[in-house]
């Protein structure tokens, strides 16, 4: 049974466009490298239906699958580089926190 996800209307346009761009890159790189869909599916351990969803930029596909496909195709570092700042170096002031009055009001 498929998992319930966000409705397509709830996905921000920027995210939807980025997923579609990643999908186009996955399709183009697969074609450029002359890699059959079945072979890429075997390397990613996914079905061909899931690969089609990735290549369409479907927001219901797991983000990890997009990133794994980009890695297998050798373009991960170009399209989704690792952040420069490690999470541990962020100060507490930079993290999102509720104001004190909101935290106290919603205690119970």
The 8 nearest C-alpha neighbors of each residue, nearest first, counted from 0:
[[1, 2, 3, 4, 59, 60, 49, 48],
 [2, 0, 3, 4, 59, 60, 49, 61],
 [1, 3, 4, 0, 59, 5, 60, 61],
 [4, 2, 1, 5, 59, 6, 0, 60],
 [5, 3, 2, 6, 59, 58, 7, 1],
 [4, 6, 9, 7, 10, 3, 59, 8],
 [7, 5, 9, 8, 4, 10, 3, 59],
 [6, 8, 9, 10, 5, 58, 15, 59],
 [7, 9, 6, 10, 11, 5, 12, 15],
 [10, 8, 6, 7, 5, 11, 12, 4],
 [9, 11, 7, 8, 12, 15, 14, 5],
 [12, 10, 14, 13, 15, 9, 8, 16],
 [11, 13, 15, 14, 16, 10, 17, 8],
 [12, 14, 16, 11, 15, 17, 10, 18],
 [15, 13, 17, 11, 16, 12, 18, 10],
 [14, 16, 12, 18, 17, 13, 19, 11],
 [15, 17, 19, 13, 14, 18, 12, 20],
 [18, 16, 20, 14, 19, 15, 13, 21],
 [19, 17, 56, 21, 15, 20, 16, 22],
 [18, 20, 56, 22, 16, 21, 17, 55],
 [19, 21, 17, 23, 22, 18, 16, 24],
 [22, 20, 18, 24, 19, 23, 25, 17],
 [23, 21, 54, 56, 19, 25, 20, 24],
 [24, 22, 20, 26, 21, 25, 54, 27],
 [23, 25, 27, 21, 22, 26, 28, 20],
 [26, 24, 22, 28, 23, 27, 29, 54],
 [25, 27, 23, 29, 24, 28, 54, 30],
 [28, 26, 24, 30, 29, 25, 31, 23],
 [29, 27, 31, 25, 30, 26, 24, 32],
 [28, 30, 34, 26, 32, 27, 31, 33],
 [29, 31, 33, 27, 28, 32, 34, 26],
 [32, 30, 28, 33, 29, 27, 34, 26],
 [31, 33, 29, 34, 30, 28, 72, 27],
 [34, 32, 30, 31, 29, 35, 28, 36],
 [33, 35, 29, 32, 30, 36, 38, 39],
 [34, 36, 38, 37, 33, 39, 29, 30],
 [35, 37, 39, 38, 40, 34, 47, 50],
 [38, 36, 40, 35, 39, 41, 47, 46],
 [39, 37, 41, 35, 40, 36, 42, 34],
 [40, 38, 42, 36, 41, 37, 43, 35],
 [41, 39, 37, 45, 43, 38, 42, 44],
 [40, 42, 44, 38, 39, 43, 37, 45],
 [43, 41, 39, 40, 44, 38, 71, 45],
 [42, 44, 40, 41, 45, 39, 68, 67],
 [45, 43, 41, 42, 40, 46, 39, 38],
 [46, 44, 40, 43, 49, 41, 47, 50],
 [47, 45, 49, 48, 40, 50, 44, 41],
 [46, 48, 50, 49, 40, 51, 45, 37],
 [47, 49, 51, 46, 50, 52, 45, 53],
 [48, 50, 52, 46, 47, 51, 45, 53],
 [51, 49, 47, 53, 52, 48, 54, 46],
 [50, 52, 54, 48, 49, 53, 55, 47],
 [53, 51, 49, 55, 57, 50, 54, 56],
 [54, 52, 50, 56, 55, 51, 22, 57],
 [53, 55, 22, 51, 56, 52, 26, 23],
 [56, 54, 52, 53, 22, 57, 19, 51],
 [57, 55, 19, 18, 22, 53, 54, 58],
 [56, 58, 52, 59, 55, 60, 53, 18],
 [59, 57, 60, 56, 18, 15, 7, 61],
 [58, 60, 57, 61, 4, 5, 52, 7],
 [61, 59, 58, 57, 62, 53, 52, 64],
 [60, 62, 63, 64, 59, 65, 58, 53],
 [63, 61, 65, 64, 66, 60, 58, 67],
 [62, 64, 66, 61, 65, 67, 68, 60],
 [65, 63, 67, 62, 61, 66, 68, 60],
 [66, 64, 62, 68, 63, 67, 69, 53],
 [65, 67, 69, 63, 64, 68, 70, 62],
 [68, 66, 70, 64, 69, 65, 63, 71],
 [69, 67, 71, 65, 70, 66, 64, 72],
 [68, 70, 75, 66, 72, 74, 67, 71],
 [71, 69, 75, 73, 67, 72, 68, 74],
 [70, 72, 68, 73, 69, 67, 42, 74],
 [71, 73, 69, 70, 74, 68, 28, 29],
 [74, 72, 70, 71, 75, 69, 76, 68],
 [73, 75, 69, 77, 76, 72, 70, 78],
 [76, 74, 70, 69, 78, 77, 79, 73],
 [77, 75, 80, 79, 74, 78, 81, 73],
 [78, 76, 74, 75, 79, 80, 73, 69],
 [77, 79, 75, 76, 80, 74, 21, 69],
 [80, 78, 75, 76, 77, 81, 66, 74],
 [81, 79, 76, 77, 78, 82, 75, 83],
 [80, 82, 83, 79, 76, 84, 75, 85],
 [83, 81, 84, 80, 85, 79, 86, 76],
 [82, 84, 81, 85, 80, 86, 88, 89],
 [83, 85, 82, 86, 88, 89, 87, 81],
 [84, 86, 87, 88, 83, 82, 89, 81],
 [87, 85, 88, 89, 84, 90, 82, 83],
 [86, 88, 85, 89, 90, 84, 91, 94],
 [89, 87, 86, 85, 90, 84, 91, 93],
 [90, 88, 87, 86, 93, 91, 94, 85],
 [89, 91, 92, 93, 88, 94, 87, 86],
 [90, 92, 94, 93, 89, 95, 96, 88],
 [91, 93, 90, 94, 95, 89, 96, 88],
 [94, 92, 91, 90, 89, 95, 96, 88],
 [95, 93, 91, 92, 96, 90, 89, 86],
 [94, 96, 93, 97, 92, 91, 98, 90],
 [97, 95, 94, 98, 92, 99, 91, 93],
 [96, 98, 102, 101, 99, 95, 100, 103],
 [97, 99, 101, 100, 96, 102, 103, 95],
 [100, 98, 102, 101, 103, 97, 96, 104],
 [99, 101, 103, 102, 98, 104, 97, 105],
 [102, 100, 104, 103, 99, 98, 97, 105],
 [101, 103, 99, 100, 105, 104, 97, 106],
 [102, 104, 100, 106, 101, 105, 99, 107],
 [105, 103, 101, 102, 106, 100, 107, 99],
 [106, 104, 102, 107, 103, 101, 100, 99],
 [105, 107, 103, 104, 102, 101, 100, 99],
 [106, 105, 104, 103, 102, 101, 100, 99]]
